[in-house]
Amino acid sequence: MDKLHKYRATDRMADLISDNFSLLMVMSRFGLKLGFADKTVNDVCQEQGVDCSTFLAVANFISEGNLTYVDDEQISLTSLMDYLKNAHTYFLDFNLPTIRRKLIEALDFSAANDVDVLVLKFFDEYAREVSRHMEHENNTVFKYVEQLLQGRLSDKFRIVAYSSKHNQIDTKLKELKNIIIKYYPEEGNNNLMNSVLFDIFNCEQDLITHCDVEDYMFVPAVMRLEKQLCERRAQDGQ
């Protein structure tokens, strides 16, 4: 491994997963499929049409937790946006609905207990907040960046406006966890609720990491592209 990054293009993809199983989610969101035998990271990415530098940038960023050094010049914005869009689909269409189903199974709405209703209410409010946040990114931010990639610079929007309003979306999730931990009835199905709590903790960490990728990788790369287009416009006298 080199001094700057833990993983390199010449490493075997299987070794990355063995070293950090959370990278399975990174692979999935880049559209990489299992069954790569002993092939290197570069070989797997080339064969499956994924930008290797961008995959490694995200994998190293997540594994190292280094928020200070990200070489955004090595990032393909198109590939990174595909990764972020796939992450949104995972959260909205799979992860949150799955947690909700398990949560309903663990709750007892037949009992005279307001906690169960409150728990589900908090979760639904949280899911709506996440959905609003990600739909805004899908429909506004990503479309703006796609225009930038086509060489069109908007006079009405800059990525810094998105970045300044990019609040963490885990506040309600923390409140939900506290309600469950402190007030879940003793006679409830603790094994099932513990399983739900485990999923919620994982979801929270996954979302924090997702927001970090957006803030420390995506936004700086977009700002660099904006700067290039602004300089080009100035040179053209527009």
N, C-alpha and C positions, 0 to 999 in steps of 0.2 A: 504494500500500500504506500502511496506517496505521502508527502508531508502535509499537503493541503487537504486531501480527500481520503476517506476511508476506502471507498470502492472505486475501481477503475474499469475501463472498457475491456481489459484483458482478463479480468477475473471471471470465474465460472458463475453463471447466473444461479446455479443451485447453491453455491457457497454463500451468496448474498442472502438467500432465503433462510439457510441454516443459521447464519449469523444473526439475522433479525427477521423473525417471521412476520412482523408488521409490514414488511415490504411486499408481502402478498397483496395487500390492498393497493399499494402503489402500482404493482404490475397490472392488476385488474383494471385500474383506472386509466392506464395507458393502453389497455386493450391487448396486453400480452397474455398468451395462453400457456398453460403448463405443458409438460412433455418435452422440455428442452435438453434432456440428457446432460451431457458434460459440455455443452456449448458455452462460449463466452458471452458476456453481456452484449458486446458489440455484434456478435453473430446473431443472437436472438433478436435484437432490435432491428438489425438489417433485414432479416428474414420476415419479420412481422410488420415492417413498415413504420417503426417508431424511431423518432430522433434520439439517438443514443446519448448525446450530450445533455439533453433535457431530462431524460430518464435518470441519468447519473446525478445531475444537479439536484433533483428532487429527492432521490434516494439518500444521497449524502447529507442533504439539508435535514431530512427527517431523522436520520440515524445519529448524526453528530449534534443536533440541536444547536447549531451555530447560527445565531441570528445576525452576526456581524459581517461574515464574509460570504457573499454570494456573487459570483461572476455572471451578471445578467447578459453579458455578451455571448455566453455559451448557450443561452436559452433560445429555443424556437418558440415564439409566442403562439404560433398555431398549435404546436404540440402541447404546450402548457395549457392552453385554453381547452383543448380536447380532454386533457386530464381533469381540469376543474369541472367541466360540464359533466363528465362521467361520475365525478364525486357527487355532484348535485343530484343526479339521477339515483345514485345509490342511497343517499340520505332520504330523499323525498319519496321514492317509490319502493324501497326495500327496508332500510334500517328502521326508520321511525314507525312505519306501519307494523313491522314485526314486533317492535317493543310495545306498541299499543295493544296488539292482540294478546301478548303475554301478560301485560298489565291488567287487562280486563279479566283474564283468567285467574289472576292472583287476588283480585278484589272481590268482596262479597257485598253486592248491592242489596241483598235481601235483609241484611242486618241493619239495625237502627244505629248506623255509624256514619257521621258526616265526613269522616276522613276519606272514605273510599270515593265519594263524589268529588271531594276537593282534589284528591290526587289526580283523577282523570281530567278534571277541569284544568289543572295546572299543566298537565302533559299536552292537552289539546291546544292550549294557548301558546305553549312553547313550540309545538309543531307548526302552528300558523305563523309564528314569528320567523322561524327558520325558512319556511316556504316563501314568505314575502321577501326576505333577504336574498334568497337564491334566485327567485324569479326576477327580481330587479337586476341582478347580475346577468342572468341569461338574456333578458330582453333589452337591457339598456347598456350595461358596461361592455359585454362581449360584442355586441353589435357595433359599438363605437370603436373597439379595437380592430374589428374586422375591416372597418372603413379605413382606419389608419394603415393597416397592412396593404390596402389598395392604393395608398398614397394620398388619401383624402383627409385633410385636417379640419376638424370642426372648429368654428369660432364660438360655439355655445357650451362646450363641455371640455373639461380636462380631467385626467385620471386623479389628480390631487383632490378634486372635489369628492370623488368616490372614496378615496383613501381617508379623508378627514372625517367622513361620516361612517366609516367602516367599524362600527362598534362590535364588541364581542357579543355573541348571541347565546351565551351560556348562563346568563343570570337566572332565568326562570328554571333552568335545569338544576341549578344548585338549590333553589328553593324547593323544588320537587323532591330532590334527594333528602333534604332535611326533614320534610314532612313525613316521608316514608320511614326514615331511620328513627325519628323521635316518636311518631304517633301511630305507626301501623299496629293494629290490634294484636295482642299476644296470641289470641286463638286463631289468627289467620294462617294461611299456607306459607310458612316462613321459607321453606325450601324454594318454592316457586318465586316468591317475592325477592329472595336473595339473588336468584338467577336474573330477575328483571333489573335489580339494582346493579348487578355486574355489567349487564348490557348498557345501562344508562351511563355508568362510569366510563365504559369503553367509548360510547358515543360522544360523551363530553370531551374526552381526550382527542378523539379523532377530529372533532370539529375545531378544537383549538389548533391542532396541527394544520388543518385545512386553512384556517384563517391566517396562520403564520406564512404558509406558502403564498397566499394571495398578497399579504402585506409586504413580505420581504423578498419575494421572487417576481411575482406577476406585476405589481405596481411599479417597481423600479425599471423593469424591462419596458413597460409601456411608456414611462416617462422618458426613457432614452429614445424611443421611437418618435415620440412627440417632439423632442428636441431636434432630432435629425430633420423632421419634416418642417419645423419652424425655420431652421437654418437654410434649408433648401428653398423655402418660400422667400426668405430674405434675399438670397442670392439671385433669385429669379425676378426680384423687384416687385413682388406681389404684395 
